[in-house]
Amino acid sequence: MNKLIVNCLATTGLTLITLAVIASLYQAKFLCVSSVYQCFIVNIIMHVGLILVRKFESNYFVIEFIIEIGYVLGLLIVSGFFFKWYSSTPLWVLILMGIVVYFLGCLLNIMKINDDMAFINKKLEFLKANKNQK
Amino acid sequence: MIIKLEENLTQENIEVLIKYKRMNPTVKKLISLIKSIDNTVRCHSEQREIWVNASDIYYIESIDKKTFVYCEKSVYPSDYRLYQLIDALQFSGFVQISKSCLININILESIRPLMNSRLEATLSNGERINVTRKYVADIKAKLQEL
């Protein structure tokens, strides 16, 4: 549960930063409070859905990747209709944002996994050294 | 911890008595470790039934709904399903590393990332098997128990 909350907040932050960068390119001066809440809601739905999507495991990484990013972009497009984002943002910008946030999220995830792996390998070495001492 | 050993030629089975003030995680861990010594998995080898000791198993894999038990040099099919073995072997140092594979953490040598966002575990006999990222936390938790 903790991990889910942290992930939701992290990707909401990434989404808002990406949104701010894109809005700046369009000469915008501010982000609406409603946009912040909408981003947060969509991120919560996305992470809950990803728990189910990730239950599917394939021997081919590409299939898992297509399903995952397909789900993320699909949800974004549907949310765009629901929250009427298309009146101010073109569809391709929304998709671009989704891809950027997805890859930034993956990057953060890889960093976390690298930390976990360093811990695992260190612990394995420690256990091996202990065994050899005995 | 005080360990007392007593040799008795009339004793049939090994008897272990644990004396403790209060039940705590250390006592529980000790109990599970002692129980795990007798933990075996029923397998088949050339039409006959054999019992493989959990500590001799390197990893267990499910392929096309059939379960295979991999030891250092031999592979045995088993009638058990993977989910049954996950429960049965959890106190013997086994941890799930992918949807279809359980590994004995005691024979894990190292783990490294692959290019396709998967991970690869190297076992003490040099064999390499794939690890799914989502099970990394489980491996970490299992190692913390040791």
Interface residues (C-beta under 8 A of the other chain):
Chain A: R54 E57 F61 F65 C106 N109 I110 I113 N114 D116 M117 F119 I120 N121 K123 L124 L127
Chain B: S98 K99 L108 E109 S110 I111 R112 P113 N116 S117 R118 L119 T132 R133 K134 V136 A137 I139 K140 L143 Q144 L146
